[in-house]
Amino acid sequence: CFLANLDDFATFNGIYAGYFDADPPARSTVQVAKLPLGVLVEVECVALV
C-alpha cells in the first residue's frame, strides 16, 4: 500500500489484518509524498482469475 503519512501505518495494519484470518497475502508499504485526489491511502492488488 501507499501511505501519505507513515504515522497511519498502525491503523492501516489493524484494518488490513481484520480482512485476513490466516495466511494473508504478501504486501509492501511505502510512504509517498502525495496521492491523487488528496487521498491518504492507496492499495494496489493483483489477482489471478
mmCIF file as Biopython writes it, N, C-alpha, C and O atoms, coordinates in Angstrom:
data_model
#
loop_
_atom_site.group_PDB
_atom_site.id
_atom_site.type_symbol
_atom_site.label_atom_id
_atom_site.label_alt_id
_atom_site.label_comp_id
_atom_site.label_asym_id
_atom_site.label_entity_id
_atom_site.label_seq_id
_atom_site.pdbx_PDB_ins_code
_atom_site.Cartn_x
_atom_site.Cartn_y
_atom_site.Cartn_z
_atom_site.occupancy
_atom_site.B_iso_or_equiv
_atom_site.auth_seq_id
_atom_site.auth_asym_id
_atom_site.pdbx_PDB_model_num
ATOM 1   N N  . CYS A ? 1  ? 0.838   -1.171  0.000   1.0 0.0 1  A 1 
ATOM 2   C CA . CYS A ? 1  ? 0.000   0.000   0.000   1.0 0.0 1  A 1 
ATOM 3   C C  . CYS A ? 1  ? 0.883   1.233   0.000   1.0 0.0 1  A 1 
ATOM 4   O O  . CYS A ? 1  ? 2.068   1.168   0.325   1.0 0.0 1  A 1 
ATOM 5   N N  . PHE A ? 2  ? 0.306   2.324   -0.357  1.0 0.0 2  A 1 
ATOM 6   C CA . PHE A ? 2  ? 0.979   3.615   -0.361  1.0 0.0 2  A 1 
ATOM 7   C C  . PHE A ? 2  ? 0.303   4.479   0.694   1.0 0.0 2  A 1 
ATOM 8   O O  . PHE A ? 2  ? -0.917  4.638   0.686   1.0 0.0 2  A 1 
ATOM 9   N N  . LEU A ? 3  ? 1.089   5.029   1.593   1.0 0.0 3  A 1 
ATOM 10  C CA . LEU A ? 3  ? 0.553   5.888   2.648   1.0 0.0 3  A 1 
ATOM 11  C C  . LEU A ? 3  ? 1.120   7.292   2.497   1.0 0.0 3  A 1 
ATOM 12  O O  . LEU A ? 3  ? 2.313   7.464   2.250   1.0 0.0 3  A 1 
ATOM 13  N N  . ALA A ? 4  ? 0.266   8.287   2.643   1.0 0.0 4  A 1 
ATOM 14  C CA . ALA A ? 4  ? 0.724   9.666   2.622   1.0 0.0 4  A 1 
ATOM 15  C C  . ALA A ? 4  ? 1.496   9.993   3.903   1.0 0.0 4  A 1 
ATOM 16  O O  . ALA A ? 4  ? 2.329   10.899  3.915   1.0 0.0 4  A 1 
ATOM 17  N N  . ASN A ? 5  ? 1.216   9.253   4.980   1.0 0.0 5  A 1 
ATOM 18  C CA . ASN A ? 5  ? 1.870   9.502   6.262   1.0 0.0 5  A 1 
ATOM 19  C C  . ASN A ? 5  ? 2.093   8.160   6.967   1.0 0.0 5  A 1 
ATOM 20  O O  . ASN A ? 5  ? 1.135   7.439   7.244   1.0 0.0 5  A 1 
ATOM 21  N N  . LEU A ? 6  ? 3.343   7.829   7.254   1.0 0.0 6  A 1 
ATOM 22  C CA . LEU A ? 6  ? 3.635   6.547   7.908   1.0 0.0 6  A 1 
ATOM 23  C C  . LEU A ? 6  ? 3.080   6.460   9.325   1.0 0.0 6  A 1 
ATOM 24  O O  . LEU A ? 6  ? 3.005   5.371   9.893   1.0 0.0 6  A 1 
ATOM 25  N N  . ASP A ? 7  ? 2.694   7.587   9.896   1.0 0.0 7  A 1 
ATOM 26  C CA . ASP A ? 7  ? 2.049   7.548   11.210  1.0 0.0 7  A 1 
ATOM 27  C C  . ASP A ? 7  ? 0.709   6.807   11.142  1.0 0.0 7  A 1 
ATOM 28  O O  . ASP A ? 7  ? 0.184   6.385   12.172  1.0 0.0 7  A 1 
ATOM 29  N N  . ASP A ? 8  ? 0.160   6.647   9.948   1.0 0.0 8  A 1 
ATOM 30  C CA . ASP A ? 8  ? -1.102  5.927   9.763   1.0 0.0 8  A 1 
ATOM 31  C C  . ASP A ? 8  ? -0.902  4.420   9.613   1.0 0.0 8  A 1 
ATOM 32  O O  . ASP A ? 8  ? -1.880  3.686   9.469   1.0 0.0 8  A 1 
ATOM 33  N N  . PHE A ? 9  ? 0.346   3.945   9.644   1.0 0.0 9  A 1 
ATOM 34  C CA . PHE A ? 9  ? 0.614   2.532   9.391   1.0 0.0 9  A 1 
ATOM 35  C C  . PHE A ? 9  ? -0.066  1.617   10.405  1.0 0.0 9  A 1 
ATOM 36  O O  . PHE A ? 9  ? -0.666  0.617   10.009  1.0 0.0 9  A 1 
ATOM 37  N N  . ALA A ? 10 ? 0.007   1.920   11.676  1.0 0.0 10 A 1 
ATOM 38  C CA . ALA A ? 10 ? -0.591  1.046   12.695  1.0 0.0 10 A 1 
ATOM 39  C C  . ALA A ? 10 ? -2.100  0.919   12.484  1.0 0.0 10 A 1 
ATOM 40  O O  . ALA A ? 10 ? -2.652  -0.175  12.602  1.0 0.0 10 A 1 
ATOM 41  N N  . THR A ? 11 ? -2.757  2.014   12.177  1.0 0.0 11 A 1 
ATOM 42  C CA . THR A ? 11 ? -4.200  1.974   11.921  1.0 0.0 11 A 1 
ATOM 43  C C  . THR A ? 11 ? -4.498  1.151   10.682  1.0 0.0 11 A 1 
ATOM 44  O O  . THR A ? 11 ? -5.383  0.295   10.701  1.0 0.0 11 A 1 
ATOM 45  N N  . PHE A ? 12 ? -3.762  1.406   9.598   1.0 0.0 12 A 1 
ATOM 46  C CA . PHE A ? 12 ? -3.959  0.639   8.369   1.0 0.0 12 A 1 
ATOM 47  C C  . PHE A ? 12 ? -3.700  -0.839  8.614   1.0 0.0 12 A 1 
ATOM 48  O O  . PHE A ? 12 ? -4.470  -1.685  8.160   1.0 0.0 12 A 1 
ATOM 49  N N  . ASN A ? 13 ? -2.637  -1.156  9.320   1.0 0.0 13 A 1 
ATOM 50  C CA . ASN A ? 13 ? -2.269  -2.546  9.579   1.0 0.0 13 A 1 
ATOM 51  C C  . ASN A ? 13 ? -3.373  -3.272  10.349  1.0 0.0 13 A 1 
ATOM 52  O O  . ASN A ? 13 ? -3.671  -4.430  10.057  1.0 0.0 13 A 1 
ATOM 53  N N  . GLY A ? 14 ? -3.971  -2.611  11.315  1.0 0.0 14 A 1 
ATOM 54  C CA . GLY A ? 14 ? -5.062  -3.215  12.076  1.0 0.0 14 A 1 
ATOM 55  C C  . GLY A ? 14 ? -6.280  -3.497  11.213  1.0 0.0 14 A 1 
ATOM 56  O O  . GLY A ? 14 ? -6.896  -4.556  11.332  1.0 0.0 14 A 1 
ATOM 57  N N  . ILE A ? 15 ? -6.630  -2.560  10.351  1.0 0.0 15 A 1 
ATOM 58  C CA . ILE A ? 15 ? -7.769  -2.756  9.451   1.0 0.0 15 A 1 
ATOM 59  C C  . ILE A ? 15 ? -7.461  -3.864  8.457   1.0 0.0 15 A 1 
ATOM 60  O O  . ILE A ? 15 ? -8.303  -4.729  8.215   1.0 0.0 15 A 1 
ATOM 61  N N  . TYR A ? 16 ? -6.274  -3.848  7.883   1.0 0.0 16 A 1 
ATOM 62  C CA . TYR A ? 16 ? -5.848  -4.864  6.916   1.0 0.0 16 A 1 
ATOM 63  C C  . TYR A ? 16 ? -5.920  -6.256  7.541   1.0 0.0 16 A 1 
ATOM 64  O O  . TYR A ? 16 ? -6.440  -7.187  6.925   1.0 0.0 16 A 1 
ATOM 65  N N  . ALA A ? 17 ? -5.406  -6.399  8.747   1.0 0.0 17 A 1 
ATOM 66  C CA . ALA A ? 17 ? -5.386  -7.697  9.427   1.0 0.0 17 A 1 
ATOM 67  C C  . ALA A ? 17 ? -6.797  -8.229  9.664   1.0 0.0 17 A 1 
ATOM 68  O O  . ALA A ? 17 ? -6.996  -9.443  9.711   1.0 0.0 17 A 1 
ATOM 69  N N  . GLY A ? 18 ? -7.770  -7.349  9.813   1.0 0.0 18 A 1 
ATOM 70  C CA . GLY A ? 18 ? -9.146  -7.766  10.033  1.0 0.0 18 A 1 
ATOM 71  C C  . GLY A ? 18 ? -9.779  -8.471  8.841   1.0 0.0 18 A 1 
ATOM 72  O O  . GLY A ? 18 ? -10.805 -9.134  8.987   1.0 0.0 18 A 1 
ATOM 73  N N  . TYR A ? 19 ? -9.182  -8.336  7.673   1.0 0.0 19 A 1 
ATOM 74  C CA . TYR A ? 19 ? -9.731  -8.956  6.467   1.0 0.0 19 A 1 
ATOM 75  C C  . TYR A ? 19 ? -9.144  -10.326 6.173   1.0 0.0 19 A 1 
ATOM 76  O O  . TYR A ? 19 ? -9.651  -11.037 5.305   1.0 0.0 19 A 1 
ATOM 77  N N  . PHE A ? 20 ? -8.083  -10.711 6.880   1.0 0.0 20 A 1 
ATOM 78  C CA . PHE A ? 20 ? -7.414  -11.977 6.597   1.0 0.0 20 A 1 
ATOM 79  C C  . PHE A ? 20 ? -7.216  -12.752 7.894   1.0 0.0 20 A 1 
ATOM 80  O O  . PHE A ? 20 ? -6.443  -12.340 8.759   1.0 0.0 20 A 1 
ATOM 81  N N  . ASP A ? 21 ? -7.921  -13.880 8.023   1.0 0.0 21 A 1 
ATOM 82  C CA . ASP A ? 21 ? -7.813  -14.691 9.236   1.0 0.0 21 A 1 
ATOM 83  C C  . ASP A ? 21 ? -6.478  -15.421 9.312   1.0 0.0 21 A 1 
ATOM 84  O O  . ASP A ? 21 ? -5.843  -15.454 10.365  1.0 0.0 21 A 1 
ATOM 85  N N  . ALA A ? 22 ? -6.057  -16.002 8.201   1.0 0.0 22 A 1 
ATOM 86  C CA . ALA A ? 22 ? -4.804  -16.764 8.180   1.0 0.0 22 A 1 
ATOM 87  C C  . ALA A ? 22 ? -4.156  -16.602 6.816   1.0 0.0 22 A 1 
ATOM 88  O O  . ALA A ? 22 ? -4.836  -16.376 5.815   1.0 0.0 22 A 1 
ATOM 89  N N  . ASP A ? 23 ? -2.859  -16.717 6.786   1.0 0.0 23 A 1 
ATOM 90  C CA . ASP A ? 23 ? -2.091  -16.632 5.543   1.0 0.0 23 A 1 
ATOM 91  C C  . ASP A ? 23 ? -2.435  -15.398 4.706   1.0 0.0 23 A 1 
ATOM 92  O O  . ASP A ? 23 ? -2.893  -15.533 3.572   1.0 0.0 23 A 1 
ATOM 93  N N  . PRO A ? 24 ? -2.225  -14.224 5.239   1.0 0.0 24 A 1 
ATOM 94  C CA . PRO A ? 24 ? -2.515  -13.024 4.449   1.0 0.0 24 A 1 
ATOM 95  C C  . PRO A ? 24 ? -1.568  -12.930 3.251   1.0 0.0 24 A 1 
ATOM 96  O O  . PRO A ? 24 ? -0.464  -13.474 3.289   1.0 0.0 24 A 1 
ATOM 97  N N  . PRO A ? 25 ? -1.993  -12.248 2.197   1.0 0.0 25 A 1 
ATOM 98  C CA . PRO A ? 25 ? -1.124  -12.112 1.036   1.0 0.0 25 A 1 
ATOM 99  C C  . PRO A ? 25 ? 0.103   -11.254 1.363   1.0 0.0 25 A 1 
ATOM 100 O O  . PRO A ? 25 ? 0.076   -10.417 2.264   1.0 0.0 25 A 1 
ATOM 101 N N  . ALA A ? 26 ? 1.166   -11.487 0.611   1.0 0.0 26 A 1 
ATOM 102 C CA . ALA A ? 26 ? 2.367   -10.669 0.777   1.0 0.0 26 A 1 
ATOM 103 C C  . ALA A ? 26 ? 2.037   -9.222  0.412   1.0 0.0 26 A 1 
ATOM 104 O O  . ALA A ? 26 ? 1.162   -8.964  -0.414  1.0 0.0 26 A 1 
ATOM 105 N N  . ARG A ? 27 ? 2.739   -8.297  1.030   1.0 0.0 27 A 1 
ATOM 106 C CA . ARG A ? 27 ? 2.495   -6.888  0.727   1.0 0.0 27 A 1 
ATOM 107 C C  . ARG A ? 27 ? 3.717   -6.066  1.082   1.0 0.0 27 A 1 
ATOM 108 O O  . ARG A ? 27 ? 4.627   -6.531  1.768   1.0 0.0 27 A 1 
ATOM 109 N N  . SER A ? 28 ? 3.716   -4.869  0.611   1.0 0.0 28 A 1 
ATOM 110 C CA . SER A ? 28 ? 4.734   -3.901  1.000   1.0 0.0 28 A 1 
ATOM 111 C C  . SER A ? 28 ? 4.014   -2.588  1.277   1.0 0.0 28 A 1 
ATOM 112 O O  . SER A ? 28 ? 2.921   -2.343  0.766   1.0 0.0 28 A 1 
ATOM 113 N N  . THR A ? 29 ? 4.635   -1.761  2.082   1.0 0.0 29 A 1 
ATOM 114 C CA . THR A ? 29 ? 4.060   -0.466  2.416   1.0 0.0 29 A 1 
ATOM 115 C C  . THR A ? 29 ? 5.138   0.588   2.253   1.0 0.0 29 A 1 
ATOM 116 O O  . THR A ? 29 ? 6.254   0.427   2.746   1.0 0.0 29 A 1 
ATOM 117 N N  . VAL A ? 30 ? 4.803   1.664   1.563   1.0 0.0 30 A 1 
ATOM 118 C CA . VAL A ? 30 ? 5.750   2.759   1.368   1.0 0.0 30 A 1 
ATOM 119 C C  . VAL A ? 30 ? 5.050   4.088   1.619   1.0 0.0 30 A 1 
ATOM 120 O O  . VAL A ? 30 ? 3.844   4.228   1.420   1.0 0.0 30 A 1 
ATOM 121 N N  . GLN A ? 31 ? 5.835   5.046   2.056   1.0 0.0 31 A 1 
ATOM 122 C CA . GLN A ? 31 ? 5.316   6.396   2.211   1.0 0.0 31 A 1 
ATOM 123 C C  . GLN A ? 31 ? 5.581   7.154   0.920   1.0 0.0 31 A 1 
ATOM 124 O O  . GLN A ? 31 ? 6.665   7.057   0.344   1.0 0.0 31 A 1 
ATOM 125 N N  . VAL A ? 32 ? 4.592   7.905   0.474   1.0 0.0 32 A 1 
ATOM 126 C CA . VAL A ? 32 ? 4.726   8.715   -0.732  1.0 0.0 32 A 1 
ATOM 127 C C  . VAL A ? 32 ? 4.471   10.176  -0.386  1.0 0.0 32 A 1 
ATOM 128 O O  . VAL A ? 32 ? 3.806   10.487  0.602   1.0 0.0 32 A 1 
ATOM 129 N N  . ALA A ? 33 ? 5.006   11.059  -1.207  1.0 0.0 33 A 1 
ATOM 130 C CA . ALA A ? 33 ? 4.854   12.490  -0.944  1.0 0.0 33 A 1 
ATOM 131 C C  . ALA A ? 33 ? 3.410   12.956  -1.110  1.0 0.0 33 A 1 
ATOM 132 O O  . ALA A ? 33 ? 2.931   13.807  -0.360  1.0 0.0 33 A 1 
ATOM 133 N N  . LYS A ? 34 ? 2.718   12.384  -2.109  1.0 0.0 34 A 1 
ATOM 134 C CA . LYS A ? 34 ? 1.352   12.829  -2.381  1.0 0.0 34 A 1 
ATOM 135 C C  . LYS A ? 34 ? 0.629   11.751  -3.168  1.0 0.0 34 A 1 
ATOM 136 O O  . LYS A ? 34 ? 1.224   11.071  -4.003  1.0 0.0 34 A 1 
ATOM 137 N N  . LEU A ? 35 ? -0.661  11.601  -2.893  1.0 0.0 35 A 1 
ATOM 138 C CA . LEU A ? 35 ? -1.503  10.655  -3.624  1.0 0.0 35 A 1 
ATOM 139 C C  . LEU A ? 35 ? -2.572  11.425  -4.398  1.0 0.0 35 A 1 
ATOM 140 O O  . LEU A ? 35 ? -2.936  12.534  -4.007  1.0 0.0 35 A 1 
ATOM 141 N N  . PRO A ? 36 ? -3.076  10.852  -5.486  1.0 0.0 36 A 1 
ATOM 142 C CA . PRO A ? 36 ? -4.093  11.542  -6.284  1.0 0.0 36 A 1 
ATOM 143 C C  . PRO A ? 36 ? -5.342  11.876  -5.468  1.0 0.0 36 A 1 
ATOM 144 O O  . PRO A ? 36 ? -5.730  11.136  -4.564  1.0 0.0 36 A 1 
ATOM 145 N N  . LEU A ? 37 ? -5.943  12.976  -5.800  1.0 0.0 37 A 1 
ATOM 146 C CA . LEU A ? 37 ? -7.212  13.420  -5.205  1.0 0.0 37 A 1 
ATOM 147 C C  . LEU A ? 37 ? -7.126  13.656  -3.707  1.0 0.0 37 A 1 
ATOM 148 O O  . LEU A ? 37 ? -8.155  13.740  -3.036  1.0 0.0 37 A 1 
ATOM 149 N N  . GLY A ? 38 ? -5.906  13.763  -3.167  1.0 0.0 38 A 1 
ATOM 150 C CA . GLY A ? 38 ? -5.739  14.043  -1.748  1.0 0.0 38 A 1 
ATOM 151 C C  . GLY A ? 38 ? -6.032  12.879  -0.824  1.0 0.0 38 A 1 
ATOM 152 O O  . GLY A ? 38 ? -6.172  13.072  0.384   1.0 0.0 38 A 1 
ATOM 153 N N  . VAL A ? 39 ? -6.130  11.658  -1.375  1.0 0.0 39 A 1 
ATOM 154 C CA . VAL A ? 39 ? -6.398  10.505  -0.512  1.0 0.0 39 A 1 
ATOM 155 C C  . VAL A ? 39 ? -5.196  10.223  0.376   1.0 0.0 39 A 1 
ATOM 156 O O  . VAL A ? 39 ? -4.084  10.656  0.073   1.0 0.0 39 A 1 
ATOM 157 N N  . LEU A ? 40 ? -5.410  9.506   1.463   1.0 0.0 40 A 1 
ATOM 158 C CA . LEU A ? 40 ? -4.342  9.200   2.413   1.0 0.0 40 A 1 
ATOM 159 C C  . LEU A ? 40 ? -3.749  7.819   2.208   1.0 0.0 40 A 1 
ATOM 160 O O  . LEU A ? 40 ? -2.606  7.569   2.592   1.0 0.0 40 A 1 
ATOM 161 N N  . VAL A ? 41 ? -4.530  6.906   1.597   1.0 0.0 41 A 1 
ATOM 162 C CA . VAL A ? 41 ? -4.099  5.516   1.421   1.0 0.0 41 A 1 
ATOM 163 C C  . VAL A ? 41 ? -4.472  5.051   0.019   1.0 0.0 41 A 1 
ATOM 164 O O  . VAL A ? 41 ? -5.557  5.345   -0.483  1.0 0.0 41 A 1 
ATOM 165 N N  . GLU A ? 42 ? -3.551  4.319   -0.603  1.0 0.0 42 A 1 
ATOM 166 C CA . GLU A ? 42 ? -3.856  3.652   -1.867  1.0 0.0 42 A 1 
ATOM 167 C C  . GLU A ? 42 ? -3.398  2.210   -1.741  1.0 0.0 42 A 1 
ATOM 168 O O  . GLU A ? 42 ? -2.267  1.941   -1.335  1.0 0.0 42 A 1 
ATOM 169 N N  . VAL A ? 43 ? -4.276  1.286   -2.090  1.0 0.0 43 A 1 
ATOM 170 C CA . VAL A ? 43 ? -3.957  -0.138  -2.029  1.0 0.0 43 A 1 
ATOM 171 C C  . VAL A ? 43 ? -3.993  -0.685  -3.449  1.0 0.0 43 A 1 
ATOM 172 O O  . VAL A ? 43 ? -4.954  -0.475  -4.189  1.0 0.0 43 A 1 
ATOM 173 N N  . GLU A ? 44 ? -2.938  -1.384  -3.811  1.0 0.0 44 A 1 
ATOM 174 C CA . GLU A ? 44 ? -2.834  -1.982  -5.134  1.0 0.0 44 A 1 
ATOM 175 C C  . GLU A ? 44 ? -2.847  -3.492  -4.973  1.0 0.0 44 A 1 
ATOM 176 O O  . GLU A ? 44 ? -2.229  -4.018  -4.047  1.0 0.0 44 A 1 
ATOM 177 N N  . CYS A ? 45 ? -3.536  -4.194  -5.852  1.0 0.0 45 A 1 
ATOM 178 C CA . CYS A ? 45 ? -3.570  -5.649  -5.749  1.0 0.0 45 A 1 
ATOM 179 C C  . CYS A ? 45 ? -3.528  -6.283  -7.132  1.0 0.0 45 A 1 
ATOM 180 O O  . CYS A ? 45 ? -3.875  -5.666  -8.139  1.0 0.0 45 A 1 
ATOM 181 N N  . VAL A ? 46 ? -3.095  -7.528  -7.144  1.0 0.0 46 A 1 
ATOM 182 C CA . VAL A ? 46 ? -3.037  -8.327  -8.360  1.0 0.0 46 A 1 
ATOM 183 C C  . VAL A ? 46 ? -3.746  -9.637  -8.063  1.0 0.0 46 A 1 
ATOM 184 O O  . VAL A ? 46 ? -3.513  -10.244 -7.017  1.0 0.0 46 A 1 
ATOM 185 N N  . ALA A ? 47 ? -4.600  -10.076 -8.962  1.0 0.0 47 A 1 
ATOM 186 C CA . ALA A ? 47 ? -5.344  -11.315 -8.741  1.0 0.0 47 A 1 
ATOM 187 C C  . ALA A ? 47 ? -5.232  -12.217 -9.963  1.0 0.0 47 A 1 
ATOM 188 O O  . ALA A ? 47 ? -5.158  -11.751 -11.100 1.0 0.0 47 A 1 
ATOM 189 N N  . LEU A ? 48 ? -5.222  -13.488 -9.705  1.0 0.0 48 A 1 
ATOM 190 C CA . LEU A ? 48 ? -5.257  -14.490 -10.757 1.0 0.0 48 A 1 
ATOM 191 C C  . LEU A ? 48 ? -6.668  -15.048 -10.795 1.0 0.0 48 A 1 
ATOM 192 O O  . LEU A ? 48 ? -7.145  -15.599 -9.803  1.0 0.0 48 A 1 
ATOM 193 N N  . VAL A ? 49 ? -7.331  -14.912 -11.915 1.0 0.0 49 A 1 
ATOM 194 C CA . VAL A ? 49 ? -8.710  -15.408 -12.028 1.0 0.0 49 A 1 
ATOM 195 C C  . VAL A ? 49 ? -8.819  -16.437 -13.133 1.0 0.0 49 A 1 
ATOM 196 O O  . VAL A ? 49 ? -9.902  -16.968 -13.377 1.0 0.0 49 A 1 
#
